[in-house]
Amino acid sequence: MPDAVPDPVATQPVVAPLTTAALILVATIEAGGEPAVRDVLPDLAAFARGIDFRMPGAGLACVTGIGSDAWDRLFSGPRPAGLHPFRELRGARHHAPATPGDLLFHIRGERMDVCYEWASRLLTRLDGAVRIIDETQGFRYFDHRDLLGFVDGTENPVGAAAQAAALVGSADPAFAGGSYVVVQKYLHDLTTWNALSTEEQERVIGRTKLHDVELSDSVKPPNSHVALNTLTAPDGSAREILRANMPFGSFEQGEFGTYFIGYAADPDVTEQMLRNMFLGSPPGTYDRILDFSTAVTGTLFHAPSADFLDAPPPPPTLSGTESVPQPASAPVAQAPVPAGHGNGSLHIGSLQESAQ
Ligand code: HEM
């Protein structure tokens, strides 16, 4: 008899296509909000099924990530080996700040209404338990261009290579199928950028603008974005991440940028890219894209497998260093951003009305 093939771990839709729309929410957990957060985790996939089944083709793909501090507030037992607070970087010219974030909800779809509906389902359940501290509505800009005008995402790994780049494997068996996701919100100085010639912009990125062709090594500057983000392991293999960047913009706030979302099996790969960009490789040769793009947020999350979310480990106990879980209905220190009830949702996205 051959060995039984172990059941594969069910993953969250980390390896999913780039979509027309995305809603990216970063939240903190209010004191006492932990039980409500734990309680909703097993229902996240059902929220998506209840929307997706009736909107085939809408491409709804929702990934939930948990920050380092929040992990200890929510769960007992082992932690994902690579989970730690985002490491701020200060280069000679540019700064990658570390900003708060207990939960990440990366909601992708071909239509913003399905993204909205999933978030509405979620935040109705989390009303009073979390505070949304950053909300970004991303959109596809023409043929996958960022607001700098360059095609963004071309060299992403695909298929098995995407899975290998993004999903934890046997290196950390308890968290296999999970992923480490770094998010950073970048604001572009479009006036300065648009004053450059196209040829100069191409030297900043390392690819041609119209046809998206990588510049040859003899022409591509060492401080171009592509040069500094092409990593090779000692054995010659590529060290890759899976990016899901989205352009966003607000005329009212005068903010236009790229929301960077990078999934990795090992957060050190993303962190090495960030060190190259901000500190330089060699030191001082920093990424010229930063002369036109300022990182205003930076957070690392672990997006566990779907199996983990379906049956999370027990909450931490008094004997640990963790905070004491309190009822979700306990009064909270600050009024959270209103979510759910009264937010205008039609509540047509889930089959689980009774669960609320
Ligand atoms: C202002 C924010 C950013 C913008 C506008 C941007 C834009 C781009 C563009 C236009 C490309 C070339 C096309 C492609 O292969 O996708 C690219 C490539 C890439 N970027 Fe970024 N990016 C940003 C931030 C980042 C960050 C923070 C990282 C990593 C931490 C990163 C990692 C990469 C990688 C790995 C590649 C592919 C390099 C290659 O193998 O050719 N990017 N990016």
Residues whose N, C-alpha, C, O or C-beta is under 5 A from the ligand:
A	BS01	HEM	D146 F150 V151 D152 G153 T154 E155 N156 Y186 V226 N229 T230 T258 F260 T270 M273 L274 S293
